[in-house]
Amino acid sequence: MTLFTLMQTAIKLAGTDIAAGQITFYRSAFALIPIFIYLALIGQLRTGFVTANVFGHVKRGVIGIASMGLSFYGLVHLPMPDAIAMGYAMPLVAVVFAAVFLKEEVRLYRWTAVCVGLFGVVILSWPKLTLFSSDGFGSEAAMGATAVLVAAALAAGAMLQVRQLVQEEKTATIVLYFSIIAALMSLLTLPFGWSDLSSRQFGLLALAGFLGGLGQIFLTEGYRHADISTIAPFEYSSILFGSLLGYLFFADLPTMNTLIGTVIVAGAGIFIILREHKLGLERQAVRKAASPNG
């Protein structure tokens, strides 16, 4: 999470005049450097390209790159703590999508947590989205907040696609194909106007891509060695790093709405994670008791 927050800081330092598609290209292309090194070290550089579901990777790539582009747009037009905190809507939306599209059973506890969490999102985003302000909905803050919220919904869709891919694909293959597809798709935005980058901006975007790829590797290794219920709550620590770096580099301070909304959204997300862990343990106990060797 430290690496991802540093990545976001580098992108924000690069400036607000860079197209979102241009940012996603550098983020995806330079992420391939640590990913290729990692695959070589674990002996999966050649096998990482082997896949039986190219269409699934493309679909995940399309959804993921749209989410990434919108989140980066929101990041450069919002205070850093706000952009990070609004992104926490993703696991809440993922629960809704899992119930609707995957037909997963979602019981009252999780639905309640989702409703509470979405209320926290409203508290977070209302000052930016309100139509009653003098700036109106067309302000940079409103557009940035809208972009981050739509990005969170798309990221939830991408998560569902990944959950389907992991049933038949290796983690390394999923990460590799996403970075390649995201870089290639980002190039399609070139005719719509990319900025002429200064050496400083180029360096910052290249650094952002490298940090993002490195962050993916560490996160993957984290999930390899611990349960999701153990790892996932640590994702909310990004608001602490983001607030500190936002203050140091951009003089951004969390507002009261941001603090209250973040506590509500993060609390709801952690409740859902812990609830999933408990249900998983219960299901394991039932399967063990029902097995002949149980």
Buried (B, 14 or more C-beta within 10 A) or exposed (E): BBBBBBBBBBBBBBBEEBBBBBBBBBBBBBBBBBBBBBBEEEEBBEEBEEBEBEEBBBBBBBBBBBBBBBBBBBBBBBBBBBBBBBBBBBBBBBBBBBBEEEEEEBEEEBEEBBEBBBBBBEBBBEBBBBEEEEEEBEBEBBBBBBBBBBBBBBBBBBBBBBEBBEEEBBBBBBBBBBBBBBBBBBBEBEEEEBEEBEEEBEEBBBBBBBBBBBBBBBBBEBBEEEEEBEBBBEBBEBBBBBBBBBBEEBEBEBBEBBBBBBBBBBBBBBBBBBBBBEBEEEEEEEEEEEEEEE
